[in-house]
Amino acid sequence: MKRACLLVGMTLAIACNRGPATTSTTGKPTVALVLKTLNHPFFVDMRRGAQEAADRLGVTLQVQAAEREIDVEKQMQIVENLIQTGVQALCITPSGSREIVSALVKAKDAGVPIIVVDTRVDAKAAADAGVRTETFVGSDNYEGGRLAGDFLVKVTGGKAHVGILEGIPGHETGDSRLRGFRDAVKSAPGITIVASQPANWERDQGFNVFQNMLQAHQDIDSVFACSDLMALGAIEAIAAAGRRGKIKVVGFDALDDAKKAIAAGTMEASVAQFPAEMGRAAVESAVKVMRGEKLPPDINVKLDLVTRDNVK
């Protein structure tokens, strides 16, 4: 009975304050979760955590994503379509920190609260458009990059020729990881970054870009990849070049395949995020906003470093 009253109360509150108050066919309020892609284990885990929270809190969760993580235009279309259906809250991992703002304007105009997850929206672009987000749920990507850099300094004794595989230029997640890593290795004058190129978060591009990088810079003995998929592509390029065991690889995300590579000795470490926890916190935050509760500007999800010492 209490749960039924809560749902009625939430729906009434939304009708008064949040624009269209349509609900799902079950009569439950609907929260939209728009991800970058569902072809990546990170976002599959995020959806799982979000669904667990939705089931527990008695809301309907609609999850949609583009095929490719870099398809910003498709993500914008998804957001606009969901707004038209009358969802009560929008949780989103932006594919483009600046580009997504024009779609978020539609959410603002419809009175739909916005929860940003994992990748921040560009603050200036949002302010210029009058877009206000309720909170940001995610890890500190800059600090994660620093963790990776500090580890590489330690494991190489402060002497290395490093190649970097970047994410998509201009995207907050990859840019912050890159800045954190670069700031960390500044403390070691024996570490030289000999090449740094985008591989757009994708495994095949990680392979191709790092293969070319190895051919151009044969002195590379270490690599930092801003995501594990790119790191795994780099490992394949290292094997193809006959240099297995001679190049230290550090990634980001601690995906299952990366953990297997760490255990096998083909990868040194990966910065672990907790995407399922991000998904749970995002839906919990959406429900709190729908109840009229205020949220902090940031909800931080922990980071950890996975190495051979703790991978099991």
Secondary structure by P-SEA (a helix, b strand, c coil): caaaaaaaaaaaaaaaccccccccccccbbbbbbccccccaaaaaaaaaaaaaaaaabbbbbbbbcccccaaaaaaaaaaaaaaacccbbbbbccccccaaaaaaaaaaacbbbbbccccccaaaaaaaccccccccccaaaaaaaaaaaaaaaaaccccbbbbbbcccccaaaaaaaaaaaaaacccccccccbbbbccccaaaaaaaaaaaaaacccccbbbbccaaaaaaaaaaaaaacccccbbbbbccccaaaaaaaaaccccbbbbbbaaaaaaaaaaaaaaaaacccccccbbbbbbbbcccccc
